[in-house]
Amino acid sequence: MDSFCVLLVDDEREFLETLVKRLNLRKVQAFGAGSGPEALEFLDRNPVDVVVLDVKMPDMDGIEVLRLMKGRHPLIEVIMLTGHASLEVAIEGMEAGAFDYMMKPINIDELLYKVQDAYKKRLIQTEKIRRMGEVAGSPPEGS
């Protein structure tokens, strides 16, 4: 699989650093942000394919961050992480454009598979948009 970039967003610093290290060891280019505002700032400066976003954070919760991310960067795929089993939050996240959600504690291999699936979806969407641009830019038939 092509190299891709993942941003992990969680206010639990030790958990965040561990996930970043473990994904980097698996040849995934991973970065971390400790808050929603920090993540939004990172995304405005750096291309990212997939975001793994904690739901419960101080200052700005994950659903609010998700909505802002999707508004600014609609092709980024977002996987929501929650330590609190809440069907309402999962549904709200999916309605706001999340790719999927996972429960904490997470298995690193399951996270890796989910991130790869989200990246594949992004590739498909990007290719569709590229093809639509080619079709829109081509001369009319019979010219």
C-alpha positions as CSV (number, residue, x, y, z in Angstrom):
1,M,0.0,0.0,0.0
2,D,1.2,3.5,-0.8
3,S,2.6,5.6,2.1
4,F,0.0,7.8,3.7
5,C,-0.3,10.3,6.5
6,V,-2.3,9.9,9.7
7,L,-3.0,12.5,12.4
8,L,-4.0,11.1,15.8
9,V,-5.8,13.6,18.1
10,D,-6.2,12.8,21.8
11,D,-5.8,14.8,25.0
12,E,-4.2,11.8,26.8
13,R,-0.6,12.6,25.9
14,E,0.9,9.2,26.8
15,F,-1.8,7.3,24.9
16,L,-1.2,9.6,21.9
17,E,2.6,9.3,21.9
18,T,2.3,5.5,22.1
19,L,-0.1,5.3,19.2
20,V,2.1,7.5,17.0
21,K,5.2,5.4,17.8
22,R,3.4,2.1,17.1
23,L,2.0,3.3,13.8
24,N,5.4,4.7,12.7
25,L,6.9,1.3,13.5
26,R,4.4,-0.2,11.1
27,K,5.6,2.2,8.4
28,V,2.7,4.6,8.6
29,Q,3.6,8.3,8.7
30,A,1.8,9.3,11.9
31,F,1.7,12.6,13.8
32,G,-0.1,13.6,17.0
33,A,-2.1,16.6,18.2
34,G,-3.2,17.0,21.8
35,S,-6.4,19.0,21.2
36,G,-8.9,19.9,18.6
37,P,-7.5,23.4,17.9
38,E,-4.0,21.9,17.6
39,A,-5.3,19.4,15.1
40,L,-7.1,22.0,13.0
41,E,-4.0,24.1,12.9
42,F,-1.9,21.1,11.9
43,L,-4.3,20.2,9.1
44,D,-4.2,23.8,7.7
45,R,-0.4,23.4,7.3
46,N,0.1,19.7,6.4
47,P,-1.6,17.3,4.0
48,V,-3.2,14.4,5.9
49,D,-5.1,11.4,4.6
50,V,-6.8,10.0,7.7
51,V,-7.5,11.4,11.2
52,V,-8.1,9.3,14.3
53,L,-10.0,11.6,16.6
54,D,-10.9,11.2,20.2
55,V,-14.5,12.1,21.0
56,K,-14.1,13.3,24.7
57,M,-11.6,16.2,24.9
58,P,-11.6,19.4,26.9
59,D,-12.2,22.8,25.2
60,M,-13.6,21.3,22.0
61,D,-15.2,17.9,21.7
62,G,-14.5,15.5,18.9
63,I,-17.8,16.0,17.1
64,E,-17.2,19.7,16.9
65,V,-13.7,19.1,15.6
66,L,-15.0,16.6,13.1
67,R,-17.5,19.1,11.7
68,L,-14.8,21.8,11.4
69,M,-12.4,19.3,9.8
70,K,-14.9,18.1,7.2
71,G,-15.9,21.7,6.4
72,R,-12.3,22.7,5.7
73,H,-10.9,19.4,4.3
74,P,-13.9,17.3,3.1
75,L,-11.8,14.5,1.6
76,I,-10.0,13.6,4.9
77,E,-11.4,10.4,6.4
78,V,-11.9,10.5,10.1
79,I,-12.1,7.6,12.5
80,M,-13.7,8.5,15.9
81,L,-12.3,7.1,19.1
82,T,-14.3,6.8,22.2
83,G,-13.7,5.4,25.7
84,H,-17.4,5.8,26.5
85,A,-19.8,3.3,24.8
86,S,-22.3,5.7,23.4
87,L,-24.4,4.8,20.4
88,E,-25.6,8.4,20.2
89,V,-22.1,9.8,19.8
90,A,-21.2,7.1,17.2
91,I,-24.4,7.9,15.2
92,E,-23.7,11.7,15.5
93,G,-20.2,11.2,14.3
94,M,-21.2,9.1,11.3
95,E,-23.9,11.7,10.4
96,A,-21.2,14.4,10.6
97,G,-19.0,12.5,8.1
98,A,-16.9,10.2,10.1
99,F,-15.6,7.1,8.3
100,D,-16.1,4.8,11.3
101,Y,-15.6,4.7,15.1
102,M,-13.6,2.5,17.5
103,M,-13.8,1.9,21.2
104,K,-10.9,2.4,23.6
105,P,-8.9,0.5,24.5
106,I,-7.9,-0.2,20.9
107,N,-6.0,-3.0,19.4
108,I,-3.2,-1.5,17.3
109,D,-3.7,-4.0,14.4
110,E,-7.4,-3.3,14.3
111,L,-6.6,0.4,14.2
112,L,-4.1,-0.2,11.4
113,Y,-6.7,-2.1,9.3
114,K,-9.3,0.6,9.9
115,V,-6.9,3.4,8.9
116,Q,-5.9,1.5,5.8
117,D,-9.6,1.1,4.8
118,A,-10.2,4.8,5.4
119,Y,-7.2,5.6,3.2
120,K,-8.5,3.3,0.4
121,K,-11.8,5.1,0.6
122,R,-10.0,8.5,0.3
123,L,-8.0,7.2,-2.8
124,I,-11.3,6.1,-4.4
125,Q,-12.9,9.5,-3.8
126,T,-9.9,11.4,-5.0
127,E,-9.8,9.3,-8.2
128,K,-13.5,9.9,-8.8
129,I,-13.0,13.6,-8.5
130,R,-10.0,13.5,-10.8
131,R,-12.0,11.6,-13.5
132,M,-15.0,14.0,-13.2
133,G,-12.5,16.9,-13.8
134,E,-11.2,15.2,-16.9
135,V,-14.7,14.6,-18.2
136,A,-15.7,18.2,-17.4
137,G,-12.6,19.6,-19.1
138,S,-12.8,17.5,-22.3
139,P,-14.2,19.0,-25.5
140,P,-17.7,18.1,-26.4
141,E,-18.1,15.0,-28.7
142,G,-18.2,15.8,-32.4
143,S,-16.0,18.9,-32.1
